Amino acid sequence: MKDTATKDKKQLLLIDDDPNLILLVKDYLEFRGYDVLTAKNGRNALEVLKDSNPDMIICDVMMPEMDGYELVEKVRRESRSSWIPILFLSAKGQTQDRIKGLSQGADIYMVKPFEPEELVAQVESSLKQASRLMRQPSSGLGELSDRKQVPPNVGLTRTETKVVQLVAQGLANREIAEQLNVSQRTIESHVSNMLNKTRLHNRTELARWVIESNLAQ
């Protein structure tokens, strides 16, 4: 039974040049209650965006004709689409690749292969955050930036530091638990504690903070 029957149906734009990935991810997202548009590259996606205004974009990075970086630049340039949350999917998982993706304008950077449940969790978190921001009074980007500011001198334990470094590498809680030989519940507790300490909203913002603070390995 779908657990999304009571929520508003959100529209996602999925962009990837791999037809098999498109098929699998589209089916999974539709099963979870989303309306999914597809495109095979950035140029094709811009054509789709002329006639639609999706709630979120999920985009591969390396594609023919127009890659993800160029697409994001064009999407962010247009006022009608600049607000749309963008999730990058990439086979490149090095720190410099994630930094480039986030600095180019993506909100989330996930490394292939990924767990479908993790993708759905990231999508749902981004959509909830976008909804919260849209309900906030319009008062300029400066206040929005301040609202996400991490308190100074956040103290992380040695274990929390290791966990958050793995979060920044794009690992799911299950994968981190296996690597550190602890339970998934323990990792979830560490992540929750760090979100409380940093006053950030989700794993994506936590990963961005780690990278920007030079805490990543």
C-alpha positions as CSV (number, residue, x, y, z in Angstrom):
1,M,0.0,0.0,0.0
2,K,1.3,3.4,-0.8
3,D,2.1,5.6,2.1
4,T,1.6,8.8,0.1
5,A,-2.1,8.7,-0.6
6,T,-2.9,11.7,1.7
7,K,-0.2,14.0,0.6
8,D,-0.4,16.4,-2.3
9,K,1.1,15.0,-5.5
10,K,4.3,16.7,-6.3
11,Q,5.9,16.8,-9.8
12,L,9.5,15.9,-10.3
13,L,11.7,16.2,-13.3
14,L,14.2,13.3,-13.7
15,I,17.1,13.9,-16.1
16,D,19.6,11.1,-17.1
17,D,21.0,9.7,-20.3
18,D,20.7,6.1,-18.9
19,P,17.3,4.8,-20.0
20,N,17.5,1.9,-17.5
21,L,18.1,4.3,-14.6
22,I,15.3,6.5,-15.8
23,L,12.9,3.6,-15.9
24,L,13.8,2.2,-12.5
25,V,13.9,5.5,-10.6
26,K,10.7,6.8,-12.4
27,D,8.8,3.6,-11.4
28,Y,10.0,3.9,-7.8
29,L,9.1,7.6,-7.4
30,E,5.7,7.1,-9.0
31,F,5.1,4.2,-6.7
32,R,5.8,6.6,-3.8
33,G,3.2,9.0,-5.1
34,Y,5.1,11.4,-7.3
35,D,4.3,12.6,-10.8
36,V,7.6,12.2,-12.8
37,L,8.6,13.9,-16.0
38,T,11.8,12.7,-17.7
39,A,14.5,14.1,-20.0
40,K,17.6,12.4,-21.5
41,N,19.9,15.4,-21.2
42,G,20.1,19.1,-20.2
43,R,18.9,20.4,-23.5
44,N,15.9,18.1,-23.6
45,A,15.2,19.2,-20.0
46,L,15.0,22.9,-20.9
47,E,12.4,22.0,-23.5
48,V,10.4,20.2,-20.8
49,L,10.7,23.2,-18.5
50,K,9.2,25.5,-21.1
51,D,5.8,23.8,-20.5
52,S,6.1,22.7,-16.9
53,N,7.3,24.0,-13.5
54,P,8.2,20.9,-11.4
55,D,8.6,21.0,-7.7
56,M,12.1,19.5,-7.9
57,I,14.7,18.5,-10.4
58,I,16.8,15.3,-10.1
59,C,19.6,15.5,-12.6
60,D,22.6,13.4,-13.7
61,V,25.9,15.4,-13.9
62,M,27.7,13.9,-17.0
63,M,25.4,13.9,-20.0
64,P,25.8,14.5,-23.8
65,E,24.7,17.7,-25.4
66,M,24.3,19.6,-22.1
67,D,25.6,18.4,-18.8
68,G,24.1,19.0,-15.3
69,Y,26.4,21.9,-14.5
70,E,25.3,23.9,-17.6
71,L,21.6,23.0,-17.0
72,V,21.7,24.2,-13.4
73,E,23.3,27.5,-14.4
74,K,20.5,28.1,-16.9
75,V,17.8,27.0,-14.4
76,R,19.1,29.3,-11.7
77,R,19.2,32.2,-14.2
78,E,15.5,32.2,-14.8
79,S,13.3,33.7,-12.1
80,R,10.4,31.2,-12.8
81,S,12.7,28.2,-12.1
82,S,15.5,29.6,-9.9
83,W,13.8,28.5,-6.7
84,I,13.4,24.8,-7.7
85,P,15.4,22.4,-5.5
86,I,18.0,20.5,-7.5
87,L,19.5,17.1,-6.6
88,F,22.6,16.0,-8.5
89,L,23.2,12.3,-9.2
90,S,26.8,11.4,-10.1
91,A,29.2,8.5,-10.2
92,K,31.9,10.8,-9.0
93,G,32.1,10.8,-5.2
94,Q,35.3,12.6,-4.4
95,T,35.2,15.6,-2.1
96,Q,36.1,18.1,-4.9
97,D,33.3,16.7,-7.1
98,R,30.7,17.2,-4.3
99,I,32.1,20.7,-3.7
100,K,31.8,21.6,-7.3
101,G,28.3,20.3,-7.6
102,L,27.1,22.2,-4.5
103,S,28.9,25.4,-5.5
104,Q,27.4,25.2,-9.0
105,G,23.9,25.5,-7.5
106,A,22.8,22.0,-6.7
107,D,21.1,21.6,-3.3
108,I,21.9,17.9,-2.8
109,Y,24.7,15.7,-4.2
110,M,24.2,12.0,-4.2
111,V,26.6,9.4,-5.5
112,K,25.7,6.5,-7.7
113,P,24.9,3.7,-6.9
114,F,22.4,4.8,-4.3
115,E,19.6,3.3,-2.3
116,P,16.1,4.3,-3.6
117,E,14.9,4.9,-0.1
118,E,17.7,7.4,0.4
119,L,16.7,9.2,-2.7
120,V,13.1,9.4,-1.6
121,A,14.2,10.7,1.8
122,Q,16.3,13.4,0.2
123,V,13.4,14.4,-2.1
124,E,10.9,14.5,0.7
125,S,13.3,16.5,2.9
126,S,14.0,19.1,0.2
127,L,10.3,19.5,-0.6
128,K,9.4,20.0,3.0
129,Q,12.1,22.6,3.4
130,A,11.0,24.4,0.2
131,S,7.5,24.5,1.6
132,R,8.6,26.0,4.9
133,L,10.6,28.7,3.1
134,M,7.7,29.6,0.9
135,R,5.6,30.1,4.0
136,Q,8.2,32.5,5.5
137,P,7.7,36.2,5.0
138,S,9.7,37.5,2.1
139,S,12.5,39.5,3.7
140,G,15.5,39.0,1.4
141,L,18.2,36.5,1.1
142,G,20.3,37.8,3.9
143,E,17.8,36.8,6.5
144,L,17.4,33.4,4.9
145,S,21.2,32.9,5.1
146,D,21.2,33.9,8.8
147,R,18.5,31.4,9.6
148,K,20.7,28.6,8.4
149,Q,23.8,29.9,10.2
150,V,25.6,27.3,12.3
151,P,26.5,28.4,15.9
152,P,30.2,29.0,16.3
153,N,32.4,26.5,18.0
154,V,30.2,23.5,17.5
155,G,31.7,20.6,19.4
156,L,31.6,17.2,17.8
157,T,32.9,14.1,19.4
158,R,35.4,11.9,17.7
159,T,32.7,9.5,16.6
160,E,30.4,12.2,15.4
161,T,33.2,13.7,13.4
162,K,33.8,10.3,11.7
163,V,30.1,9.9,11.1
164,V,29.6,13.3,9.6
165,Q,32.6,12.8,7.3
166,L,30.9,9.7,5.9
167,V,27.7,11.6,5.6
168,A,29.5,14.2,3.5
169,Q,30.8,11.3,1.3
170,G,27.2,10.5,0.4
171,L,26.9,7.3,2.4
172,A,23.5,6.2,3.7
173,N,23.1,5.5,7.5
174,R,23.0,1.8,6.8
175,E,26.4,2.0,4.9
176,I,27.9,4.1,7.7
177,A,26.7,1.6,10.3
178,E,28.3,-1.3,8.4
179,Q,31.6,0.6,8.0
180,L,31.8,1.5,11.7
181,N,30.4,-1.8,12.9
182,V,27.6,-0.3,14.9
183,S,23.8,-0.4,14.6
184,Q,21.9,1.8,12.1
185,R,19.9,3.2,15.1
186,T,23.2,4.4,16.6
187,I,24.1,6.3,13.4
188,E,20.6,7.8,13.3
189,S,21.1,9.0,16.9
190,H,24.5,10.6,16.0
191,V,23.1,12.3,13.0
192,S,20.1,13.6,15.0
193,N,22.4,15.0,17.7
194,M,24.6,16.8,15.2
195,L,21.5,18.3,13.5
196,N,20.5,19.7,16.9
197,K,24.0,21.0,17.6
198,T,24.4,22.7,14.3
199,R,20.7,23.8,14.0
200,L,20.6,22.5,10.5
201,H,17.5,20.9,8.9
202,N,18.8,17.7,7.2
203,R,21.7,15.6,6.1
204,T,22.2,17.7,2.9
205,E,22.8,20.9,4.9
206,L,25.0,18.9,7.3
207,A,27.1,17.6,4.4
208,R,27.4,21.0,2.9
209,W,28.5,22.4,6.3
210,V,31.2,19.7,6.7
211,I,32.6,20.4,3.3
212,E,32.6,24.2,3.7
213,S,34.1,23.9,7.1
214,N,37.0,21.7,5.8
215,L,36.0,18.9,8.1
216,A,35.7,16.4,5.2
217,Q,38.5,13.9,4.7
